[in-house]
Structure formats: C-alpha cells, structure tokens
Amino acid sequence: MNKKIVHDALILTAFTLVLGLALGFVYGITKDPIAKADAATAQAAYRQVFADADSFEAYEAFDKEAAAGLMEENGYNDEITDVQVAKDKSGNELGFVITVTAKDASQANITFSVGIAGDGTVNGYSITSIAETPGLGDKAKNEDFSGQFVEKQVDNFTVVKSAPAADNEIESISGATITSKAMTNGVNACIVYFRNVLEGGAES
C-alpha cells in the first residue's frame, strides 16, 4: 500500500514538473507576441485620439500612486494607468493621452485612452477593453455616444437623459445609464489629472 502511495506521488510530481515546464515554454514563446499586440493596440488608441501626432512618448514624471491619491481626493475610484505625451514631427508637444480604467461600469472594468490637447480641449476617447452588454452598454464604442466628448473644453462632463443643452452635458445611452456614467466619470478623471498635473505642459 505504501509503495503504491509513493509510486502515485512520484507520478504526480513528475506530471506537475512536466506541466510546469510546458507552461513556461509556452509563456516564453507567447510573451513577446502578446506584448507586441498590446503595444499595437495602445498605439492605435493613441492615434485615434491624437490623429495629428507624429509620436507618443511616455510621460516620465507619471506616478501611479500619486495619481491614485489624486483620484481619491476628488471622489473618483477610476484608475489612471498610463500617460503619454503627444508630439508633432518637430518634437513639439501637442497634448497628452491619458489611459484610465473605469471601475463602476455595469459588467466589468472599462479601459480607454483619452486625448487632451495642451489647452485642455478633449479630443475624444478610444476604448481598448470593454465587456458591457451587447446592444446596450457596448454602444459606448459608437460615434453617437463617444462623439459627444470631442472638441469640448470643459471642467467636467455630466450625464443627462435628454438632448444636451450645454457643452458639458452628455446624453446617456438608452438603457445603459450605468455605462454612460462610467465612461463620463472616466473622462472626468482624466480631466482632473490633466488640470492638476499636466496643464501647462510636461516640462512645467
């Protein structure tokens, strides 16, 4: 009986080792392609909100913990995860692309990048990860909703259920008020970060 237990334990150990090596091998093969795909997705999002930019450079002074503290101070549970400086062909700064994860959506977190020009004008947003209900919350990807944020220079946006009467009003997606508010709060979080950290330029 003891021999059988030892035998089974050895087989299990060998199986675990082989499986671990196999997973490590697969990870080694897929790590670089996944990283390249993620980088390509991010670059596409940046360009969507800053079409006139020639390049994007990581904002060197970005401090994730300080950003989290700023969000908490201003009543947001959204997370700023990345900041890029948008530059033209001559290397002049055009503005910033701020990536945020909205944590108050109806189904799961939504991650998207928001372009904000140097004068504080919002260029719009580009979603990189969303799992909202098809035909409802996922309409946040549609121009009918996302276009409401474009070329707006406001201190913050607010969601309304009827046709907007002011630049800072965003008409909610029908049947998806929670998603609408999550997206709007995420954009507002980026505006707060811009106003408190980036306004005046990356070198200021």
N, C-alpha and C positions, 0 to 999 in steps of 0.2 A: 504494500500500500504506500509506504514511504517512498519507495523507488518511483512509483507512478507519479506521485506528487512532485518529486524532484524533476522527473522527466518532463512533465507538463509545464513546470515552472521554467525549465530551460528553453522549451519550445516557445513559450510565451515571450520570454526575454529576447530570444533570437528574432522572433517576429517583430517585436517592438523596435529593436535596433534597425532591422532592415527597413521597416516602415519609416522610421525617423530619418534614415539616410536617404530614402527615396523622396521624402518630402523636402529635405534640404536640397537635394539635387534639382527637383522641380522648381523650388523657390529661386535657386541660383540662376536657372535658365530664364525664368519669367520676370525676375526683379527688374532688369533693365528695360525690357519692352513695356512693362506696366508703368515704370517711371516716365518713359518717353511719351506714352499715351496720355498720362496725366498732365505732363508739361504741355503737350499739344492742345489738350482741352483747355487748359488755363490760358494759353496764348490766344486761342480762338475767342475766349470770353473777353480778354483784354481788348482785342481788336474790335470786337463788336461794340464796345462802349467808348472806344477811342480810335475811330477809323482813320483819323488824320495823324496818328502817332507812327513814328518810324521804328521806335524801340521801347522796351519796357525794362526798367531796372529796379531791383528790389530796394525798397526804402530802408537804408542801413540803420536808421535810428528806431525802427519798429521794435516795440517792446510788448510782447503778448500779455504779460502780467499787468503792465501799466494800462493797456487797452481794456483788459477785463475790469480793472478798478474803475476806469472812466465810465464804462458801460453801467456798472453797478451804481455809481454815484448819480447817474442820470436816469435810473429806473429801467434799464434795458437788461434782458437776460440773453440778448444776442451776443455772439462771439466774433470779434474781428480776428481773422486768421492770417491775413496777408495784406501787404500794402506795396504797390508798385508805382514807380514814378514814370509817367508817360512823357516821352521826349520826341522832338521832331528830328529831321535829318541833320540839323546843325547841332544837336545836343541840347537845344533849349527846352526847358521844362514846360509842358502843356497843362499838366494837372496830375491827377492820381487815379489809380484803380484800387479800390478797397474791396477785399473779399470778406464776406460776412456769412455766418451760419445763423439762420433764424431758427430759434428753438421752440416757438409757440405756434407752429403750424398744426393742422388737424391730424395728419398721419405720421409724419416724421420730420426731422430737421430738413431745412432747405438751404442749400449753399449757393450763393450767387455773387457776382462781381459788379460793383457799382462804379461808374466813371464820373468823376467830379473835376471839372475844369478849374484852373487856377483862380478864377473869380467866384467860385462857389456854385457855378451852374451844373446841375445834374445832367449828364449825358444819357442816362438810362442804365439798365442793368442787364446782365446776361446770366441765366441760370445754368449751373454746372451739375447740380444734384437736386432732384425733386421726386417725391413719391406720393404726391397728393392724388385724390380721387380723379380718375379719368373722366373728362367731360365736365368736371366741376373745378376743383382746386388746381388741376394741372393747366387750366386756362391762364394761369399766371404767366405762362410762356408766350401767350398770344399778344400780338401787337395792340389789340383793342384795350388790353389792360396795361401792359408794360409801357406803351407809348404815352400814357398819361404822365409819366415821370420825366420824359425827355424835354430838354431845354428849359428846365424850371430852376429858378434861383429863389429858393425859399428857406426859411429856418427849419421847417419840418412839414411833413405831409399828414393829412388826416383823412380817414375813410368815411365816405358818405354813401347813402343808398340811392340817391337820386343824381341827376346830372350836376356835375361840378359847377359851382358859382364863383370859384376863386382858384388861382393858380395852385394853391396848396391842397386842394381837395381832389381826392381820388375816388372815382366811382367803384364801388365794390363789385366783384364778380358775383353774378346772380347765383345764389345757393352756396356760395363759398366765402362767406364773410370772414371766417377764421383765417383762411389762407390769405385773403386780401389784407387783413390787418397784420399778419405775419410778414408779408412782403414789405408793406409800408413801414412797419417798425424796423425792419432790417435796413431799409434805405435811410430812415431817420437816424439809426445808429451810426451809419457811415457819415452822415452829415455832421453828427455830434463829434465824431472822431476828426473829421476834416476841420471843423471850426476850432477845436481845442488843440489840435496837434499840428495840422498840415497847412492851415491858412497862412498865406504869406510866402509859401514855398518851402521846399525840402532843405534849403540851405539857411533858412531863417533861424 
